[in-house]
């Protein structure tokens, strides 16, 4: 196993975050090249390979995840309940797209069945790819904080995130995504649930909890609108991070599952890293 300097580690993680951000902002015209770039980076850079390779080696049961009652469509995407499994699923899907084993237009059409291929790909990116890529940015942020910052030498083992249970702390719920299933926010309940989550985090001080509870109400108000403002959501995500950093943003993202909030949180994290 090799050893790396703090600068080498930070440069590699920044490159990986850039590749993630490129996928998050992809269009129908560029998705293939950006997925290819992500996969190429995962094998050409030894530090990034150490981070990504364990996810490639997790056994993913695609038949179980791709629940179907018809050979020509996927009725639900039953993602694993654990963070590692969800990220592994996405990374391995990207690998299959990059090698041509999966034709992305056909694959996403089997799930969403929109007439336009670009609509299916866009929905996949919001429903499935974005939450997992956001989780990966959280993990990379933790990696910088706990394994890289302040250290002169970082071993290769430090980048194998799956072995760091303390780093991957955010547990999401099981998702069932399909053509007729939408991720929505219940305006009557999510603020209350969010406040309960905030109250249960021992690391937050009482002043932090009070400020985060107020932000929970503001997020609920914005998400209750027919067309929530992306700039306002990003502003709120930034305020959440300022108060409780990564831990606070994770709590909000656990409860607010709407992809529009996920995008705001992802853009906030990527601007910080």
C-alpha positions in Angstrom: 0.0 0.0 0.0 1.2 3.5 -0.9 1.5 6.6 1.3 0.4 10.0 0.1 0.9 13.6 1.2 -1.9 15.8 2.4 -1.7 17.9 -0.8 -1.9 14.8 -3.1 -5.0 13.6 -1.1 -6.7 16.9 -1.3 -6.1 17.3 -5.0 -7.4 13.8 -5.7 -10.6 14.4 -3.6 -11.1 17.7 -5.3 -10.9 16.0 -8.7 -13.4 13.4 -7.6 -15.8 16.1 -6.4 -15.4 17.9 -9.7 -16.3 14.7 -11.6 -19.4 14.2 -9.3 -20.4 17.8 -9.9 -20.1 17.3 -13.6 -22.5 14.4 -13.5 -24.9 16.4 -11.3 -25.1 19.1 -13.9 -25.1 16.8 -17.0 -27.4 17.2 -19.9 -28.6 14.5 -22.4 -25.9 15.6 -24.8 -23.0 15.1 -22.3 -24.1 12.4 -19.8 -22.1 9.6 -21.5 -18.9 11.5 -21.6 -19.2 12.6 -18.0 -20.0 9.1 -16.8 -17.0 7.9 -18.8 -14.8 10.6 -17.2 -15.9 9.5 -13.8 -15.1 5.9 -14.5 -11.8 6.7 -16.1 -10.8 8.8 -13.0 -11.7 5.9 -10.7 -9.0 3.7 -12.3 -6.4 6.2 -13.4 -5.8 8.0 -10.1 -4.6 5.6 -7.3 -6.1 7.6 -4.5 -9.5 7.8 -6.2 -9.2 4.1 -7.1 -8.7 3.3 -3.4 -11.9 5.2 -2.6 -14.1 3.8 -5.4 -12.8 0.3 -5.8 -14.5 -1.2 -2.6 -17.9 0.1 -3.9 -17.3 -1.8 -7.2 -16.5 -5.0 -5.3 -19.7 -5.0 -3.2 -22.1 -7.7 -4.5 -25.1 -6.0 -6.0 -28.2 -8.1 -6.7 -29.6 -6.2 -9.7 -32.4 -8.7 -10.1 -33.7 -7.9 -6.6 -33.2 -4.2 -7.0 -34.9 -4.1 -10.4 -38.3 -5.4 -9.3 -40.4 -6.3 -12.4 -43.5 -8.1 -13.3 -42.8 -7.7 -17.0 -39.5 -8.5 -18.8 -39.7 -5.3 -20.8 -39.9 -2.8 -17.9 -38.8 -2.2 -14.3 -41.7 -1.5 -12.0 -39.7 -0.4 -9.0 -36.1 0.3 -8.2 -35.8 -1.2 -4.7 -32.5 0.4 -3.5 -30.6 -1.1 -0.6 -31.3 0.4 2.8 -27.6 0.9 3.6 -25.5 3.8 2.3 -22.7 1.6 1.0 -25.1 -0.6 -1.0 -26.8 2.4 -2.7 -23.6 4.0 -3.7 -22.3 0.7 -4.9 -25.4 0.2 -7.0 -25.0 3.6 -8.7 -21.2 3.2 -9.3 -21.7 -0.2 -10.8 -24.6 1.1 -13.0 -22.3 3.8 -14.2 -19.6 1.2 -14.9 -22.0 -0.8 -17.0 -23.0 2.3 -18.9 -19.4 3.3 -19.6 -18.5 -0.2 -20.9 -21.7 -0.4 -23.0 -23.1 -3.3 -21.1 -26.1 -1.1 -20.3 -27.6 1.3 -22.9 -28.7 4.1 -20.6 -31.6 5.3 -22.8 -33.1 1.8 -22.7 -32.4 1.2 -19.1 -34.0 4.5 -17.9 -36.9 4.1 -20.3 -37.6 0.7 -18.7 -38.1 2.5 -15.3 -39.9 5.8 -16.2 -41.2 5.1 -19.7 -41.4 8.7 -20.8 -41.5 9.1 -24.6 -38.3 11.3 -24.7 -35.1 9.6 -23.8 -33.7 12.7 -22.2 -36.7 12.9 -19.8 -36.0 9.4 -18.5 -32.3 10.1 -18.0 -33.1 13.4 -16.2 -35.5 11.7 -13.9 -33.0 8.9 -13.1 -30.4 11.5 -12.3 -32.8 13.3 -9.8 -34.4 10.2 -8.3 -31.6 7.8 -8.0 -28.2 9.3 -9.0 -28.3 12.6 -7.1 -29.1 11.3 -3.6 -26.2 8.7 -3.9 -23.8 11.2 -5.2 -24.7 13.6 -2.4 -24.0 10.8 0.1 -20.6 10.3 -1.6 -19.8 14.0 -1.2 -20.7 13.8 2.5 -18.3 10.8 2.9 -15.5 12.7 1.1 -16.1 15.7 3.4 -15.7 13.4 6.4 -12.6 11.8 4.9 -11.0 15.2 4.5 -11.9 16.1 8.1 -10.9 12.9 9.9 -8.2 11.3 7.7 -6.5 14.1 5.7 -6.5 17.5 7.4 -3.5 18.1 9.6 -1.7 14.9 8.6 1.6 14.8 6.8 1.3 11.2 5.6 -1.9 9.5 4.6 -1.9 5.7 3.9 -3.9 4.0 1.2 -6.0 2.2 3.8 -7.3 5.6 5.0 -9.1 6.0 1.7 -11.0 2.7 1.9 -14.2 4.3 3.2 -16.3 1.2 3.5 -14.1 0.1 6.4 -14.7 3.4 8.3 -18.1 2.9 9.9 -17.6 6.1 11.8 -17.4 8.1 8.6 -20.4 6.7 6.9 -23.0 7.6 9.5 -26.0 8.8 7.5 -28.6 6.1 7.2 -31.3 6.7 4.7 -34.6 4.9 4.2 -35.4 2.2 1.7 -36.6 3.8 -1.6 -39.0 2.3 -4.1 -38.9 4.3 -7.2 -40.8 3.6 -10.4 -42.9 5.3 -13.1 -45.9 6.1 -11.0 -44.1 6.7 -7.7 -43.1 10.2 -6.8 -40.8 11.5 -4.0 -42.9 14.1 -2.2 -42.7 16.1 1.0 -45.6 16.1 3.4 -46.1 19.7 4.4 -48.1 18.6 7.4 -45.5 16.3 8.9 -41.9 16.8 7.8 -41.2 19.9 9.9 -42.3 18.1 13.0 -40.2 15.0 12.1 -37.2 17.3 11.3 -37.4 19.1 14.7 -37.5 15.7 16.5 -34.4 14.6 14.6 -32.6 17.9 15.5 -33.5 17.5 19.1 -32.1 14.0 19.2 -28.6 15.0 18.0 -26.5 15.3 21.2 -23.6 17.1 19.5 -25.8 20.1 18.7 -25.8 22.8 21.4 -29.2 24.3 22.5 -28.6 27.5 20.5 -27.8 25.5 17.5 -31.0 23.4 17.9 -33.1 26.5 18.2 -31.7 28.0 15.0 -32.0 24.7 13.1 -35.6 24.4 14.2 -36.4 27.8 12.8 -34.7 26.8 9.6 -36.8 23.6 9.5 -40.0 25.8 9.4 -38.5 28.0 6.7 -37.6 25.0 4.6 -41.1 23.6 5.0 -42.6 26.9 3.9 -40.4 27.0 0.8 -41.0 23.4 -0.1 -44.8 23.9 0.3 -44.8 26.3 -2.7 -45.8 25.0 -6.1 -42.4 26.0 -7.5 -39.8 26.3 -4.7 -37.0 28.7 -5.5 -33.7 26.9 -6.2 -31.7 30.0 -5.0 -33.8 30.2 -1.8 -33.3 26.5 -1.1 -29.6 26.8 -1.6 -29.5 29.8 0.7 -31.3 27.8 3.4 -29.0 24.8 2.9 -26.0 27.2 3.3 -27.5 28.5 6.6 -28.1 24.9 7.8 -24.4 24.1 7.1 -23.2 27.3 8.8 -25.0 26.3 12.0 -24.3 22.6 12.2 -22.0 21.9 9.3 -22.1 18.4 7.7 -24.1 16.8 10.5 -26.9 19.3 10.3 -27.2 19.1 6.5 -27.4 15.3 6.8 -30.3 15.5 9.3 -32.2 17.8 6.9 -31.5 15.6 3.9 -32.6 12.5 5.7 -36.1 14.0 6.3 -36.6 16.2 3.2 -36.4 13.7 0.4 -37.6 16.0 -2.4 -34.9 16.0 -5.1 -35.0 19.8 -5.3 -33.8 20.1 -1.7 -31.3 17.3 -2.5 -29.9 19.4 -5.3 -29.6 22.5 -3.1 -27.8 20.5 -0.4 -25.5 18.9 -3.0 -24.6 22.2 -4.6 -23.9 23.6 -1.1 -21.6 20.7 -0.2 -19.7 20.9 -3.5 -19.1 24.6 -3.1 -17.6 24.0 0.3 -15.3 21.1 -0.7 
